[in-house]
Amino acid sequence: MTHAPPTDGRRARGDVTRKRVAREAAMIATVSGLDSITVGTLSERTGVSKSGILTVFGSREAIQVAAVAEARRIYQEVVIAPVWDEPAGAVRLRALLESWVAYLQAGVFPGGCFIAATSVEYGHRSGPVADAVRRLKQEWIDLLESELTIAGSAAPGDDAFRIDAYLNAGNVQDQLTCAGGTSDWAGTERAARLALAVIPD
């Protein structure tokens, strides 16, 4: 009989720390930006020591990249996965838009859409963090374009651009007008309505 090797406790603890810190960093990024992330702030907000954070990540830049990766995981889990069993094309696109609205209204990130917030912040930069932000944004655009192609759009690239632009504008409007953490979501709902009109019948 063979026995599985014992779990490395240090590795398991490191994985827990990595996820907790990356998640908190992603939350901070939507309110104050990826550049505002510091080891000290993360230590205060997670209860993990500064040395513990640096042992796991090694650098502030690595934390920022991990924040983008955690945001991507959350986005996949909350927005995309719940509708992935829908038929590809127009049906899935409509479901995606509904899922996106629900994601914002649920306050998954305290500062609205992570993709929208970080795309502006890192749009003109280079380096690993900027590359991670660009990949995340491009994945979303590629998904929209792919589903629009299946739906029969005559110009899927243009239509993906329109949908993304509407959603970004709605997110920005609601973030600007919210007070005390509340919003009537008028911008988000208008954005979804306009975006739905782009999808071929």
Buried (B, 14 or more C-beta within 10 A) or exposed (E): EEEEEEEEEEEEEBEEBBBBBBBBBBBBBBEBBBEEBBBEBBBEBBEBEEEBBBEBBEEBBBBBBBBBBBBBBBBEEBBBEBBEEBEEBBBBBBBBBBBBBBBBEEEBBEBBBBBBBBBEBBEEEEEEBBBBBBEBBEBBBEBBBBBBBBBEBEEBEEBBBBBBBBBBBBBBBBBEEBEEEEBEBEBBBBBBEBBBEBBBE
